[in-house]
C-alpha cells in the first residue's frame, strides 16, 4: 500500500465521521453509544496520526 492509497482511505473514513457524530446524537442509542464514541475517538486519533506523519498531505 502506498502513500496515495493510505491518503485515499483516510479521506474516505474522514468523510464518514459526520455519520458517527450524527449517530452519537441520537437519544435512543443505549449502550451502543459507548461503541460509537470509541469509534469516533479512534478515528480522530488515526487522522491526527496521519497528519503528523504526512504533514504535507493533511486531510
N, C-alpha and C positions, 0 to 999 in steps of 0.2 A: 504494500500500500504506500503510495507516495503522498507528498505534502498536499497536492491538489485534491486527492481523494479524501484525505482527512479533513481538509477545509470544507469540502462539499458536505460531508457527513455532519460536521459540527454546525454548519449553517442550516442544514435540514432539521437537526434537533433543536436549534435555537428558534426556528420558525414555529415549532410546536410548543414552545414554552408557554405561550399565551393560553393554550388549551389547558395546560396543567393549572395555571393560575385561575382560570375560569372554573375549572372543576373544584378547586380548593375553596372557592367562594360559595359553593352550594351548601345549603344548611342541612340537607338530609344525607350527607356523606358518611356519617357514622365513623366507625373505626378505620375505614378506608382513607380517611383524612390523614392519618399518620403516614401511610404509604405514599400518598400523593405529595405530601410535604417533604418527605425524604427524597423522592424522585426529583422534586424541584431543587432542593439543596444540592444534590449530586450533579444535576445538570448545570447549575450555576458554577459549581466548582470546576467542572470539566471545561466550561467556556473560559473561566479565569485562567486555568492552566494552559489552555491552547493559546490564549492571548499573551501569556507570559513567555511561552516557548517560542511563539512566532509573532513578535510584536508588529512586524510589517504586514501581517496577514489578518489583522483583527476582524472578528465577526461581530 
